[in-house]
Amino acid sequence: MTDDQAAAMERLKEKAPEAAELLRQLANANRLLILCHIAEEERSVGQLEADLGIKQPALSQQLAELRQYGLVKTRRQSRSIFYSIADERAQAVMGMLYEIFCGDAKAVGARVAAPAPRPSTPARGDTAQFARITAVARR
C-alpha cells in the first residue's frame, strides 16, 4: 500500500462512523420521503402532511430526528414553520438516490455525476437492489 493509499484509508476510518450515522438517518422511508420532498423546495409542515400523507405525530417525530442530526433547517413565517435541507451531503445523496430510483437528479438540485448505466435486473427486494447498485457503481 502506498503512502497515499494509507492516508486515504486513515481518512476513511476516521469518517466511517459519520457516514454510518448519515446512512442511519436516511434508512427510514418516511425520512427519505421528507428529504426528497424538501430537496425540491422548502415546505411547511402542513404541506408535507398533505403531500406525503404522513400523519402529523409521525411527521413531527421524523422532522425532529432530522433536525437533531442537522439535516434540515427551519424558517418561521407567522404561525407556519418551513423546512428545507440544511446539509449539502444530504442534498447530494438525495440527488443521487433520486437519479437512481426516479430519473432526473437535476430536479432536486443534485451536484453529483450521473452513475454509469447498469444492467436491468429484476428487483428482489430493497437489500438486493442496493447491493446491485453498489456492485455496479464500483465498476
Order of alpha helices (4+ residues) and beta strands (2+ residues): alpha-alpha-beta-alpha-alpha-beta-beta-alpha-alpha
